Amino acid sequence: MFSLQGTQNSLIAVVYVLLCSAAIAAPDDSTKHPPQYPSKPVRLIVPFAPGAAQDITGRLVAQRLSELWSQQVIVDNRPGAGSSIGSQIVARAAPDGFTLLLGNEALAINPYLGTKVTFDPTRDLTPVSLILINPRLFVVHPGFAGDSIKEVIALAKAKPNSLSYGSSGIGTGGHLAGALLAIMSGTEMTHVPYKGAAPAMTDVVARQIQLVAATIMSAIPFLNGGRLRPIAVTSAMRSSVLPAVPTVAESGLPGYEAIAWSMLLAPAKTPVSIVGKVHADTARFLDRSDVKARLVNEGAESAGWDPKKSRNYFAVEVARWSKVARDAGVKAE
């Protein structure tokens, strides 16, 4: 005899089995959405040698982000060609956020020195966050006749090419800071390149040259010992480290600015969500009082700028230094 109740029970059983099978076969949410970033260690390329100022900054960034992410951020030093070798690695890396770059002002300078650069920083890299700014400082011998940039300019105009300024090499930030000073003041000064900032400052102490634009961090040991005297900082605003020292701009050259900086960058086309997270977490640790104090002790000031502001600043730096390199006729060795 036909049983309606039995048939209903059988149908219910079949539907139940099908629903269970469908649930088992359904893809997990993790296959629909990428794992939360970062899901594995991140490589931070520092295109300078271990122990350099950029390396010190890079290790601070790596340490703090590792703590926030519970994922290791590994510093990978790739020096050479004025930072172009390491920067190129990041420019050609996959845009997935797992290869980042700690670049500096060399990114805005190198392409305009006549050297062969196989990538375009403005096209192949995307700024994530300006980490810090490190004003340069024009220093002279304590016995130098001029007490200000205005007096240095007057001396240079009175005797063209009688004043020499040193730097850590042709096309470096210190070189172009001096070149910009000469261009904006309409003077002629002789550039003397050295293999590092310390030898240049040593020659100022020895009175072999008259002037050098060094980072505050590298100049502080010479200032503390009384071997050098500061006359102007190269940032638009006075430095909190040396608040009594005027800026070049307020000493007779309005609009002058030539600072060292450190910026976190990623390969172009890195997802906006990843760029935003890296910036947010970077700004988070840079806002800590202990980090700010550490940077001030090294002559720098934390920034933590967002991607848009960092991108705009990078464009300004590229425009500034391409013009200086062209006007001064600066060519790489």
C-alpha positions as CSV (number, residue, x, y, z in Angstrom):
1,M,0.0,0.0,0.0
2,F,1.3,3.5,-0.9
3,S,2.4,5.6,2.2
4,L,2.3,9.3,1.8
5,Q,4.1,9.8,5.1
6,G,6.9,7.5,4.0
7,T,7.4,9.3,0.8
8,Q,7.6,12.7,2.6
9,N,10.1,11.3,5.0
10,S,12.2,10.0,2.1
11,L,12.1,13.4,0.3
12,I,13.1,15.2,3.5
13,A,16.0,12.8,3.8
14,V,17.2,13.4,0.2
15,V,16.9,17.2,0.6
16,Y,18.9,17.1,3.9
17,V,21.7,15.0,2.2
18,L,21.9,17.5,-0.7
19,L,22.0,20.5,1.6
20,C,24.8,18.9,3.6
21,S,26.8,18.0,0.4
22,A,26.4,21.6,-0.8
23,A,27.7,23.0,2.5
24,I,30.7,20.7,2.3
25,A,31.5,21.6,-1.3
26,A,31.0,25.4,-0.7
27,P,34.3,27.3,-0.9
28,D,35.6,28.7,2.4
29,D,35.5,32.5,2.9
30,S,39.3,32.5,2.8
31,T,39.3,31.5,-0.8
32,K,37.0,34.4,-1.7
33,H,39.1,37.1,0.1
34,P,42.9,37.4,0.3
35,P,44.5,36.7,3.7
36,Q,44.9,39.7,6.0
37,Y,48.0,41.7,5.2
38,P,50.7,40.9,6.1
39,S,50.3,37.1,6.1
40,K,54.1,36.4,5.8
41,P,57.4,38.2,6.4
42,V,57.9,41.6,4.6
43,R,61.2,42.5,3.0
44,L,62.4,46.1,3.5
45,I,65.0,47.1,1.0
46,V,67.5,49.7,2.3
47,P,69.6,50.8,-0.7
48,F,72.6,51.8,1.5
49,A,75.3,50.0,3.4
50,P,74.7,48.7,7.0
51,G,75.5,51.5,9.5
52,A,74.5,54.4,7.2
53,A,71.9,56.8,8.4
54,Q,69.2,55.3,6.2
55,D,70.1,51.8,7.6
56,I,69.5,53.1,11.1
57,T,66.2,54.5,10.1
58,G,65.3,51.3,8.2
59,R,66.0,49.1,11.3
60,L,63.8,51.3,13.4
61,V,60.9,51.0,10.9
62,A,61.4,47.2,10.6
63,Q,61.5,46.7,14.4
64,R,58.3,48.8,15.0
65,L,56.3,47.3,12.2
66,S,57.3,43.8,13.2
67,E,55.9,44.5,16.6
68,L,52.7,45.8,15.3
69,W,52.1,43.1,12.7
70,S,53.4,40.1,14.6
71,Q,55.3,39.3,11.3
72,Q,58.9,39.8,10.7
73,V,60.0,42.8,8.6
74,I,63.5,41.9,7.3
75,V,66.0,44.7,6.4
76,D,67.8,43.8,3.2
77,N,70.7,46.2,2.5
78,R,71.3,46.6,-1.2
79,P,73.8,49.5,-1.6
80,G,75.3,50.7,-4.9
81,A,74.9,53.3,-7.7
82,G,73.7,56.0,-5.4
83,S,70.9,53.8,-4.1
84,S,69.6,52.9,-7.6
85,I,70.5,49.2,-7.3
86,G,68.2,48.6,-4.3
87,S,65.5,50.9,-5.5
88,Q,65.3,49.1,-8.8
89,I,64.7,45.8,-7.0
90,V,61.5,47.3,-5.5
91,A,60.5,49.0,-8.7
92,R,60.4,45.6,-10.4
93,A,59.0,43.6,-7.5
94,A,55.4,42.2,-7.3
95,P,53.0,44.9,-6.1
96,D,51.7,42.9,-3.2
97,G,53.2,44.8,-0.3
98,F,55.8,42.2,0.6
99,T,58.7,44.2,-0.8
100,L,59.0,47.8,0.4
101,L,61.7,50.5,0.0
102,L,63.2,53.0,2.4
103,G,64.3,55.6,-0.1
104,N,65.7,59.1,0.3
105,E,66.3,62.3,-1.7
106,A,68.6,60.4,-4.0
107,L,65.4,59.0,-5.7
108,A,64.6,62.6,-6.8
109,I,68.2,63.4,-7.8
110,N,69.8,60.4,-9.6
111,P,67.7,60.3,-12.7
112,Y,68.8,63.8,-13.6
113,L,72.5,63.4,-13.2
114,G,73.2,61.9,-16.6
115,T,73.5,58.4,-15.3
116,K,71.7,55.4,-16.8
117,V,68.8,54.6,-14.5
118,T,66.7,51.6,-15.6
119,F,63.5,52.6,-13.8
120,D,61.4,55.7,-13.4
121,P,60.8,56.5,-9.7
122,T,57.7,58.5,-10.4
123,R,56.2,55.8,-12.6
124,D,57.5,52.6,-11.0
125,L,57.2,53.4,-7.3
126,T,54.3,54.7,-5.1
127,P,55.0,56.8,-2.0
128,V,53.5,55.2,1.1
129,S,54.7,57.6,3.9
130,L,57.3,60.2,4.4
131,I,59.0,58.8,7.6
132,L,61.2,61.7,8.7
133,I,63.0,64.8,7.6
134,N,66.6,65.5,8.5
135,P,67.6,69.2,7.9
136,R,71.1,69.9,6.7
137,L,73.2,72.4,8.4
138,F,75.8,74.7,6.9
139,V,78.8,74.7,9.2
140,V,82.0,76.6,9.2
141,H,85.3,76.8,11.2
142,P,84.8,78.8,14.4
143,G,87.3,81.3,13.1
144,F,85.6,81.8,9.8
145,A,84.9,85.5,9.0
146,G,81.2,85.1,8.3
147,D,78.6,84.7,11.0
148,S,75.6,84.1,8.7
149,I,74.6,82.9,5.3
150,K,74.2,86.5,4.3
151,E,77.8,87.2,5.1
152,V,78.9,84.0,3.3
153,I,77.1,85.3,0.2
154,A,78.7,88.7,0.5
155,L,82.2,87.1,0.7
156,A,81.4,84.9,-2.3
157,K,80.3,87.8,-4.4
158,A,83.3,89.9,-3.5
159,K,85.7,87.1,-4.6
160,P,84.0,84.6,-7.0
161,N,85.2,81.0,-6.5
162,S,87.2,82.0,-3.4
163,L,85.0,79.9,-1.1
164,S,84.9,76.1,-1.3
165,Y,82.2,73.9,0.0
166,G,82.5,70.2,0.5
167,S,80.1,67.3,0.2
168,S,80.0,63.5,0.4
169,G,80.2,63.2,-3.4
170,I,79.1,64.6,-6.7
171,G,75.3,64.6,-7.0
172,T,74.6,64.0,-3.3
173,G,72.2,66.0,-1.2
174,G,75.0,68.0,0.3
175,H,76.5,68.9,-3.1
176,L,73.1,70.0,-4.4
177,A,72.4,72.0,-1.3
178,G,75.5,74.0,-1.9
179,A,74.7,74.3,-5.6
180,L,71.3,75.6,-4.8
181,L,72.8,78.2,-2.5
182,A,75.1,79.4,-5.2
183,I,72.3,79.5,-7.9
184,M,69.8,81.3,-5.7
185,S,72.4,83.9,-4.4
186,G,73.9,84.4,-7.9
187,T,77.4,83.5,-6.6
188,E,80.2,81.2,-7.7
189,M,81.7,78.8,-5.2
190,T,83.9,75.8,-5.7
191,H,82.6,72.3,-5.0
192,V,85.0,69.8,-3.5
193,P,83.6,66.2,-3.3
194,Y,84.7,63.7,-0.6
195,K,84.1,60.1,0.1
196,G,81.7,60.8,2.9
197,A,80.5,63.7,5.1
198,A,83.0,63.2,7.9
199,P,86.1,63.8,5.7
200,A,84.5,67.0,4.4
201,M,83.9,68.3,7.9
202,T,87.4,67.3,8.9
203,D,88.7,69.5,6.1
204,V,86.5,72.4,7.3
205,V,88.1,71.9,10.8
206,A,91.5,72.0,9.1
207,R,90.5,75.1,7.1
208,Q,91.1,73.4,3.8
209,I,87.6,74.3,2.7
210,Q,85.2,76.9,4.2
211,L,81.8,75.4,4.2
212,V,79.8,72.1,4.2
213,A,76.1,71.3,4.3
214,A,76.0,68.2,6.5
215,T,73.0,66.5,8.1
216,I,72.5,67.6,11.7
217,M,73.1,64.0,12.9
218,S,76.5,63.9,11.3
219,A,77.4,67.4,12.4
220,I,76.5,67.2,16.1
221,P,79.8,65.5,17.2
222,F,81.8,68.3,15.6
223,L,79.5,71.0,17.2
224,N,79.6,69.5,20.6
225,G,83.4,69.5,20.5
226,G,83.5,73.1,19.4
227,R,85.3,72.2,16.2
228,L,82.6,73.6,13.9
229,R,80.1,76.4,14.1
230,P,76.6,76.3,12.7
231,I,75.4,79.3,10.6
232,A,72.1,78.1,9.0
233,V,69.8,75.1,8.7
234,T,68.5,74.2,5.2
235,S,64.9,73.4,6.1
236,A,62.0,75.8,5.6
237,M,61.4,76.0,9.4
238,R,64.0,76.0,12.2
239,S,65.0,72.7,13.6
240,S,63.8,71.7,17.0
241,V,67.2,70.2,17.7
242,L,69.0,73.6,17.1
243,P,66.2,76.2,17.5
244,A,68.7,79.1,17.9
245,V,70.1,78.5,14.4
246,P,68.3,80.5,11.7
247,T,67.2,79.0,8.4
248,V,68.8,79.8,5.1
249,A,65.5,81.2,3.9
250,E,65.2,83.7,6.8
251,S,68.9,84.6,6.3
252,G,68.4,86.3,2.9
253,L,67.2,83.5,0.5
254,P,63.4,83.2,0.8
255,G,62.2,79.9,-0.6
256,Y,65.4,78.0,0.0
257,E,65.0,74.4,1.2
258,A,67.3,71.4,0.8
259,I,66.7,68.7,3.4
260,A,67.5,65.0,3.7
261,W,64.5,62.8,4.1
262,S,63.4,59.1,4.4
263,M,60.3,57.8,2.6
264,L,58.6,54.4,2.6
265,L,57.7,53.4,-0.9
266,A,56.1,50.3,-2.6
267,P,56.0,49.1,-6.2
268,A,53.5,50.9,-8.4
269,K,50.0,49.4,-8.5
270,T,50.3,48.1,-5.0
271,P,46.6,47.9,-3.7
272,V,45.4,51.0,-2.1
273,S,44.2,49.0,1.0
274,I,47.8,47.7,1.6
275,V,49.3,51.2,1.0
276,G,46.8,52.6,3.5
277,K,47.5,50.0,6.1
278,V,51.3,50.4,5.9
279,H,50.9,54.1,6.2
280,A,48.5,53.9,9.1
281,D,50.7,51.6,11.1
282,T,53.8,53.6,10.3
283,A,52.2,56.8,11.5
284,R,51.1,55.0,14.6
285,F,54.5,54.1,15.8
286,L,56.0,57.5,14.6
287,D,53.6,59.2,16.9
288,R,55.0,57.5,20.0
289,S,56.9,59.9,22.3
290,D,59.8,57.5,22.7
291,V,60.3,57.3,18.9
292,K,60.0,61.0,18.5
293,A,62.6,61.5,21.2
294,R,65.0,59.0,19.6
295,L,64.7,60.8,16.2
296,V,65.3,64.2,17.8
297,N,68.4,62.9,19.4
298,E,69.6,61.9,15.9
299,G,68.8,65.4,14.5
300,A,65.7,64.3,12.7
301,E,62.0,64.9,13.0
302,S,59.2,62.4,12.5
303,A,56.7,63.0,9.7
304,G,54.3,60.1,9.1
305,W,52.7,61.8,6.2
306,D,49.8,60.1,4.3
307,P,50.3,58.7,0.8
308,K,48.8,61.7,-1.0
309,K,50.9,64.3,0.9
310,S,54.0,62.1,0.5
311,R,53.3,61.8,-3.3
312,N,52.9,65.5,-3.7
313,Y,56.1,66.2,-1.7
314,F,58.0,63.7,-3.9
315,A,56.8,65.5,-7.0
316,V,58.0,68.8,-5.6
317,E,61.5,67.3,-4.8
318,V,61.8,65.8,-8.3
319,A,61.0,69.2,-9.8
320,R,63.4,71.0,-7.5
321,W,66.4,68.8,-8.0
322,S,66.0,68.2,-11.7
323,K,66.2,72.0,-12.1
324,V,69.2,72.4,-9.8
325,A,71.1,69.6,-11.6
326,R,70.4,71.1,-14.9
327,D,71.1,74.7,-14.0
328,A,74.3,73.8,-12.1
329,G,75.5,71.4,-14.8
330,V,75.9,68.6,-12.3
331,K,76.8,65.3,-13.8
332,A,77.6,62.0,-12.1
333,E,81.1,60.7,-12.0
